[in-house]
Amino acid sequence: MATNESGTTLDGGSAGGTRGTTTIADNVVSTIAGIAVRETDGVASVGKGPSRALGAVKDKVSRSSDPGRGVKVEVGEKQTAIDVDIVVEYGAPIVDTARSLRTNVTDAVETMTGLEVVEININVTDVRVPGSDDEDEDESSSRGSRVQ
C-alpha cells in the first residue's frame, strides 16, 4: 500500500488475497464531506466570506458548483481528518448543528470510502439572518431606479 499527496490507496483484497488496490483522491473525500455538510439542518452555507463570494461567481460562470468548497481534508492510509468553515442559520443551536454535521459527515465518508474519520474541526464564521439577502437586493434595485 502507498500514500501520496493526491489520495490514499486501500487494500482491495479479501481473505482470499489481494486483487488490486483502490486509490481515493483527497478531492473525493472533500466532495463527499461537502455534500454531507450542506445537507445538515442549520447550515446556511459553507466556506469563509471571500471563498463563498469567489465560489458564487465561479459557479455562475461555469454553471456548476464545487461541493468540496470550504472543506479541507487530510487523508492517510486508513484515516482522514476534515476541517470545514460554515455559516449557520440564525436561531439554529450551534452546538446541535455541529453535532449533526459531525454525524452526517462521519456516516457519509466512512460508508462511501471505508476510511475512519478521526477528527472534524468546525469553524463557524458567521450567522445568516433571515431576510438579509432580500434586503440587499431591494437596496440595489432601488438604487438602480434612481439613476436612469
C-alpha positions in Angstrom: 0.0 0.0 0.0 1.2 3.5 -0.8 0.1 7.0 0.0 0.7 10.2 -1.9 -0.5 13.8 -1.8 -3.4 13.3 -4.2 -5.1 10.4 -2.3 -4.9 7.2 -0.4 -4.5 3.6 -1.5 -6.6 1.0 0.1 -6.0 -2.8 0.1 -8.5 -4.2 -2.4 -8.3 -7.8 -1.3 -10.4 -10.0 0.8 -9.5 -13.0 3.0 -8.7 -14.9 -0.2 -5.9 -12.5 -1.3 -5.2 -9.1 -2.9 -6.6 -8.5 -6.3 -5.5 -4.9 -6.7 -5.7 -1.6 -5.0 -8.2 1.2 -4.7 -7.0 4.8 -4.7 -9.2 7.5 -3.2 -8.2 11.1 -4.1 -8.4 13.8 -1.4 -11.0 15.7 -3.5 -13.3 12.7 -3.4 -13.3 12.8 0.4 -13.8 16.6 0.4 -16.7 16.3 -2.1 -18.5 13.6 0.0 -17.9 15.7 3.2 -19.1 18.9 1.5 -22.3 17.4 0.3 -23.0 15.9 3.8 -22.3 19.4 5.4 -24.7 21.1 3.0 -27.4 18.6 3.9 -27.2 19.3 7.6 -30.0 21.3 9.1 -28.9 24.7 10.4 -26.0 25.1 7.9 -26.7 28.2 5.7 -23.6 27.9 3.6 -20.0 26.5 3.5 -16.8 28.5 3.3 -15.4 31.8 4.5 -16.6 35.1 3.1 -14.1 35.6 0.3 -14.2 31.9 -0.6 -18.0 32.0 -0.7 -18.1 35.1 -2.9 -15.5 33.8 -5.3 -17.2 30.4 -5.4 -20.6 32.0 -6.2 -19.1 33.9 -9.1 -17.3 30.8 -10.3 -20.5 28.7 -10.0 -22.5 31.2 -12.1 -19.8 31.4 -14.8 -19.2 27.6 -15.1 -22.9 26.7 -14.3 -21.7 24.1 -11.8 -20.9 24.1 -8.2 -18.0 22.7 -6.2 -19.4 20.6 -3.4 -15.9 20.4 -1.8 -15.6 24.2 -1.5 -15.0 25.3 2.2 -13.9 21.7 3.1 -10.2 20.8 3.7 -9.2 17.2 4.2 -6.1 15.3 5.2 -6.2 11.7 4.0 -4.0 8.9 5.3 -3.9 5.2 4.6 -6.8 4.3 6.8 -8.0 7.6 8.4 -9.0 11.1 7.4 -9.3 14.4 9.2 -11.7 17.1 8.0 -11.8 20.9 8.5 -14.9 22.9 7.5 -15.9 26.5 7.6 -19.7 27.1 7.9 -22.3 29.9 8.2 -25.2 28.9 10.4 -28.8 30.0 10.2 -29.9 32.4 12.9 -31.8 30.6 15.6 -30.2 27.2 14.9 -28.4 25.9 18.1 -24.8 25.9 17.0 -23.9 23.0 19.3 -26.7 20.9 17.9 -25.8 21.9 14.3 -22.2 20.9 14.9 -23.2 17.6 16.4 -25.4 16.8 13.5 -22.8 17.9 11.0 -20.2 15.6 12.6 -22.6 12.7 12.5 -23.7 13.3 8.8 -20.1 13.8 7.6 -18.7 10.8 9.5 -21.5 8.5 8.3 -21.1 9.6 4.6 -17.3 9.5 4.5 -16.9 6.2 6.4 -19.7 4.5 4.4 -18.6 5.6 1.0 -14.8 5.3 1.4 -14.1 2.9 4.3 -11.8 5.5 5.8 -12.1 6.2 9.6 -12.9 9.8 10.3 -10.7 10.7 13.3 -11.5 14.4 13.5 -13.9 17.0 12.2 -13.0 20.6 13.0 -15.8 23.1 12.5 -15.2 26.8 12.2 -18.4 28.9 12.5 -17.6 32.1 10.6 -20.9 33.9 10.5 -24.7 33.7 11.2 -27.2 34.2 8.3 -30.0 36.4 9.4 -33.3 35.7 7.6 -34.2 38.4 5.1 -30.7 39.9 4.9 -30.1 38.7 1.4 -33.5 40.1 0.3 -32.7 43.5 1.8 -29.5 43.7 -0.2 -31.4 43.0 -3.4 -34.1 45.6 -2.6 -31.5 48.3 -1.9 -29.7 47.6 -5.1 -32.9 47.6 -7.1 -34.0 51.0 -5.6 -30.5 52.4 -6.3 -30.8 51.3 -9.9 -34.2 53.0 -10.3 -32.8 56.4 -9.1 -30.3 56.6 -11.9 -31.7 56.2 -15.4 
